[in-house]
Amino acid sequence: MTTTSRRAPVPGAPRLRLAALVAAPVLALSAACGSGSGDGDGGKQDQVASVPGSPGKGSGGDKAKGSADTSGGDKAGKSAFFDAQMTYVRCMRTKAGLKDYPDPKLSGYLNWPEIDKIVDPDGGGEEYKGGKGGVCGDELRAAMNLEPKRDQQQDFESMLAHAKCMRDKGVSRFRNPTMADGNAQPGGEPDPTSPKLDTESPAYKEAREACAAKLLDGLDGMQ
């Protein structure tokens, strides 16, 4: 689901927006990142943050944590997702000319930190969106259409923990995720139309690295 450059690999910046376009289609992706300063009302967010009472449908969150599947259908779906992602990866290595494009994780989700390392800082982010001219766009969309159904409640809780961690690490204006119609919506930038977070600052990068483990597989780069 991060329209996400790398003078040094930035775990988030342009990829945050690009991943929002291609990953976790069940998420309503309203967050974007930009430039500015990051301080403000993070403490208030901690006071009002609460986990919604209606659990999300599906079991994708459990899969992201690596818990065992008990249904043959779930296993088949997860296998099909992984196989489709491998088809996309092979396309990126051949048609897109990115011979070092990394394998997906065992969960089937793309390995964004490793993808970040091969991004051309002078390019247009093709590494995140199907290669130059979208040469592997069909393969990417096919893989995303096979993504196992996610547990929206678990996704929300994961992103909420990540948002709180980001504020605790000094990015005080990092916004909480929300729930809308049973779907988890990423937090992060408090005002996408007029970005306030400086995602290029050393403090922001350090916070993202420190808080990365709070996000379940498939949510990396979503907020």
C-alpha positions as CSV (number, residue, x, y, z in Angstrom):
1,M,0.0,0.0,0.0
2,T,4.5,4.7,-0.5
3,T,3.9,7.0,-3.5
4,T,8.8,5.8,-1.7
5,S,15.6,7.8,-2.8
6,R,18.5,7.2,-1.8
7,R,21.5,9.4,-1.5
8,A,21.7,7.2,1.4
9,P,18.9,4.6,1.6
10,V,16.0,6.3,3.2
11,P,13.7,3.7,4.8
12,G,10.6,5.5,4.0
13,A,10.7,8.7,2.0
14,P,9.5,8.4,-1.7
15,R,8.7,4.7,-1.0
16,L,6.1,5.5,1.6
17,R,4.0,7.0,-1.1
18,L,4.8,4.4,-3.7
19,A,4.2,1.5,-1.5
20,A,0.8,3.0,-0.8
21,L,0.0,2.6,-4.4
22,V,1.0,-1.0,-4.8
23,A,0.9,-2.8,-1.4
24,A,-1.9,-4.0,0.9
25,P,-4.9,-2.9,-1.2
26,V,-7.3,-3.5,1.7
27,L,-5.9,-0.5,3.5
28,A,-7.3,2.9,2.8
29,L,-4.1,4.8,2.1
30,S,-4.4,8.4,3.0
31,A,-0.9,9.1,4.5
32,A,1.9,10.7,2.5
33,C,5.3,12.0,3.4
34,G,7.1,15.2,2.6
35,S,9.3,17.9,4.2
36,G,9.1,20.2,7.1
37,S,9.6,20.0,10.9
38,G,8.2,17.4,13.2
39,D,7.0,18.6,16.6
40,G,3.7,19.3,18.1
41,D,0.8,17.4,19.7
42,G,2.0,13.9,19.8
43,G,1.3,13.6,23.6
44,K,-2.4,14.4,22.9
45,Q,-2.6,11.5,20.5
46,D,-1.4,9.1,23.2
47,Q,-4.1,10.3,25.5
48,V,-6.9,9.7,23.0
49,A,-5.6,6.7,21.1
50,S,-7.7,3.6,21.6
51,V,-8.2,0.3,19.8
52,P,-11.5,0.2,18.0
53,G,-13.9,-2.4,19.4
54,S,-14.8,-4.1,16.1
55,P,-12.2,-6.7,15.1
56,G,-11.2,-6.8,11.4
57,K,-12.1,-9.8,9.3
58,G,-9.6,-12.2,8.0
59,S,-6.3,-13.7,9.2
60,G,-3.6,-11.8,7.3
61,G,-2.2,-10.4,10.6
62,D,-1.6,-13.9,12.0
63,K,0.1,-14.9,8.8
64,A,2.3,-11.8,9.0
65,K,3.4,-12.9,12.4
66,G,4.2,-16.3,11.1
67,S,1.6,-18.3,13.0
68,A,0.7,-21.6,11.5
69,D,-2.2,-21.9,9.1
70,T,-4.9,-24.5,9.9
71,S,-6.8,-24.3,6.6
72,G,-5.6,-25.9,3.4
73,G,-7.2,-22.9,1.6
74,D,-5.1,-20.4,3.6
75,K,-2.0,-22.3,2.8
76,A,-2.8,-22.5,-0.9
77,G,-3.6,-18.7,-0.9
78,K,-0.3,-17.9,0.8
79,S,1.6,-20.1,-1.6
80,A,-0.1,-18.5,-4.6
81,F,0.8,-15.0,-3.2
82,F,4.5,-16.0,-2.8
83,D,4.6,-17.6,-6.2
84,A,3.1,-14.5,-7.8
85,Q,5.6,-12.2,-6.0
86,M,8.4,-14.4,-7.3
87,T,7.1,-14.0,-10.8
88,Y,7.1,-10.2,-10.3
89,V,10.7,-10.4,-8.9
90,R,11.9,-12.4,-11.9
91,C,10.3,-9.8,-14.2
92,M,12.1,-7.0,-12.3
93,R,15.4,-8.9,-12.7
94,T,14.9,-9.5,-16.4
95,K,12.6,-7.1,-18.2
96,A,13.3,-4.3,-15.8
97,G,17.1,-5.0,-15.8
98,L,17.4,-5.0,-12.0
99,K,19.5,-8.2,-11.6
100,D,19.9,-7.7,-7.8
101,Y,16.2,-7.3,-7.1
102,P,15.7,-9.2,-3.8
103,D,13.5,-12.2,-3.3
104,P,10.3,-11.6,-1.3
105,K,10.1,-12.6,2.3
106,L,8.8,-16.0,3.2
107,S,5.5,-14.4,4.0
108,G,5.3,-13.3,0.3
109,Y,5.6,-9.6,1.0
110,L,8.3,-7.7,-0.8
111,N,11.6,-7.0,1.1
112,W,11.4,-3.2,1.1
113,P,14.6,-2.6,3.1
114,E,16.6,-4.6,0.6
115,I,14.8,-2.9,-2.3
116,D,15.7,0.5,-0.8
117,K,19.4,-0.5,-1.3
118,I,19.2,-0.8,-5.0
119,V,17.2,2.4,-5.8
120,D,18.8,4.8,-8.2
121,P,18.9,8.1,-6.4
122,D,18.6,9.9,-9.8
123,G,15.8,7.8,-11.1
124,G,12.0,8.1,-10.7
125,G,11.4,5.3,-8.2
126,E,10.9,2.6,-10.9
127,E,12.2,0.0,-8.5
128,Y,9.1,0.5,-6.4
129,K,6.5,0.5,-9.1
130,G,7.1,-2.2,-11.7
131,G,10.2,-1.0,-13.5
132,K,10.7,1.7,-16.0
133,G,7.5,2.4,-17.9
134,G,5.7,-0.1,-15.7
135,V,7.2,-3.0,-17.6
136,C,6.4,-5.4,-14.8
137,G,3.2,-3.6,-13.8
138,D,0.9,-6.5,-14.8
139,E,2.9,-9.0,-12.6
140,L,2.9,-6.6,-9.7
141,R,-0.9,-6.1,-9.9
142,A,-1.4,-9.9,-10.2
143,A,0.6,-10.5,-7.1
144,M,-1.3,-7.8,-5.1
145,N,-4.6,-9.3,-6.2
146,L,-3.5,-12.6,-4.5
147,E,-2.5,-11.0,-1.2
148,P,-4.1,-13.0,1.6
149,K,-6.9,-11.2,3.5
150,R,-5.5,-9.3,6.4
151,D,-6.7,-8.9,10.0
152,Q,-7.5,-5.2,10.0
153,Q,-7.6,-5.1,13.8
154,Q,-4.1,-6.5,14.1
155,D,-2.9,-4.1,11.4
156,F,-4.4,-1.2,13.2
157,E,-2.8,-2.2,16.5
158,S,0.6,-2.7,14.8
159,M,0.4,0.8,13.1
160,L,-0.7,2.3,16.4
161,A,2.3,0.8,18.3
162,H,4.5,2.1,15.5
163,A,3.1,5.6,15.6
164,K,3.5,5.8,19.4
165,C,7.1,4.5,19.0
166,M,7.8,7.2,16.4
167,R,6.6,9.9,18.8
168,D,8.5,8.4,21.7
169,K,11.6,8.6,19.6
170,G,11.2,12.3,18.9
171,V,8.9,12.6,15.9
172,S,6.2,14.2,18.1
173,R,3.8,15.1,15.2
174,F,3.6,11.5,13.8
175,R,-0.2,10.9,13.6
176,N,-2.0,7.8,14.8
177,P,-3.7,5.4,12.3
178,T,-7.5,5.3,12.2
179,M,-10.2,2.8,11.4
180,A,-12.8,3.5,8.8
181,D,-15.5,1.0,7.8
182,G,-13.5,-1.8,9.4
183,N,-10.3,-1.0,7.5
184,A,-7.1,0.3,9.0
185,Q,-5.9,3.5,7.6
186,P,-2.2,4.5,8.1
187,G,-1.1,7.4,10.2
188,G,2.1,9.4,9.9
189,E,2.1,12.8,8.2
190,P,-0.5,15.0,10.0
191,D,-1.3,17.1,7.0
192,P,-0.6,15.4,3.6
193,T,-1.6,18.6,1.8
194,S,1.0,20.6,3.6
195,P,3.6,18.1,5.0
196,K,5.0,18.8,8.4
197,L,7.4,15.8,8.9
198,D,11.0,16.1,7.7
199,T,11.5,12.5,6.5
200,E,15.0,13.3,5.4
201,S,16.2,14.4,8.8
202,P,18.6,12.1,10.7
203,A,16.2,12.1,13.7
204,Y,13.4,10.8,11.5
205,K,15.5,8.1,9.9
206,E,16.8,7.0,13.3
207,A,13.2,6.8,14.6
208,R,12.0,4.8,11.6
209,E,14.9,2.3,12.1
210,A,14.2,2.0,15.8
211,C,10.5,1.5,15.3
212,A,10.5,-0.7,12.2
213,A,9.9,-3.9,14.2
214,K,6.5,-2.6,15.4
215,L,5.1,-3.0,11.9
216,L,3.7,-6.4,10.7
217,D,4.9,-7.8,7.4
218,G,3.1,-6.0,4.6
219,L,2.8,-2.8,6.5
220,D,6.4,-1.7,6.1
221,G,6.4,1.7,4.3
222,M,2.7,2.2,4.8
223,Q,3.1,5.0,7.4
